[in-house]
Amino acid sequence: MTKHDASALRSDDRTLLDPTSERSPAIRSRVPRPTSLDGLTVALLDISKPRGNLFLDRVEQRLNERGVTVKRFQKPTFTKPAPEDLRQQIAASCNAVIEALAD
């Protein structure tokens, strides 16, 4: 690996880049995606970028139309990773997460 791709992780012929600029990237297993959202609780995480909430409003509307339980969360700032307590709260109360990355 060159210094430009040192944070690249290989998984199933896909390269995953870690945006947190870890010095020593952790190798993480990918969690399988659910085959259906029926009976699951989906977290909608607003990362606090402009208009991300508008995107998530529409996603929430569409999920509600399908009978999916939705919980909304928001990071304090988009410039840093979500705080540990927020990540734990989402993990403890939700089965899947959708993040808003819109500007």
N, C-alpha and C positions, 0 to 999 in steps of 0.2 A: 504494500500500500504506500502511496505517496503521502506527504503531509496534508494534501488537499482532501484526501478521502480517508483519513485516519479514523474519522467518526462514522464511517459507513459500516453497516452491519448486513451480513448476507443471510437471507432466509428464503428458501424455495425459489432460487434464481431471481430474487428481488433484492435490491439494495435499499436499505432503510437508513436514512440520514437522521442523526440525532441533533435537533436544533438547539439543545441546551449547552453545546460546546463542552461536553464532558472531556476531560483530559484522558481518561481511561474509560472508554465506552463499556457499559455493562451489557452483557449478552442476555437478552430477554426472550423468552418463548412467546410467540404470538398466541393470544387467547382465541379460540375458535369463535367465529361469528354465530349468533343464534340463527336457526333456520326460519324462525318466525318471531314476531314481537308479541304474539298472543299471550296474555297473562304476565307479561314482563313490565317492569317499570323502566322508562327511558329517561336518563338525565339529559337536559339541554344545558350545556355549559357555554355561557357568554364570556368570552375572554377579554371583554371590555374594549374592543376595537369599535370605531364608529360604525353604526348601522348593523352591527352583528345582532342586536336585539330584534331588529326588524325581520331579519332572516329567520331567527328562532321563533318569532311570533307566528310566522307562516308555517314553519315545520311543526310547531305545537298544534296549530289548527288542523293540519293534515293528519297528524297522529291521533288527535282527539276524534276526528271523523271516523277513524278505524277502531276506536275503542281502546287505544293504548293509554296506559297511565303515564303521565309526564310529570317530572319535577324539574324546576328551573334553578340554576345556580349561576353565580357570576364570580369571576376572578377579580381581585382588587385592581389589577393592572395587567395589561397585555405584555409588559416588558419583562416579566418574571414568571417562572413556573407557578402553577397553582400551589397555594400553601398546603402543607401536609394535612392539616385538619380538614380542609375542604375536600381534598382527595379521599380521605378516609370516610367522610360523610357521604360522598357520592358512592364509594365502593360498598358501604354498608347498606345503603338504601335503594340502589339501582342495579339493574342487570346489564345495561348498555348506556353508552354516552355518545352524544352528538355535540361537536364543538362548532361554534360560529367563528369563522375566520374572515368574515366579510369586512370590507372597508367602505 
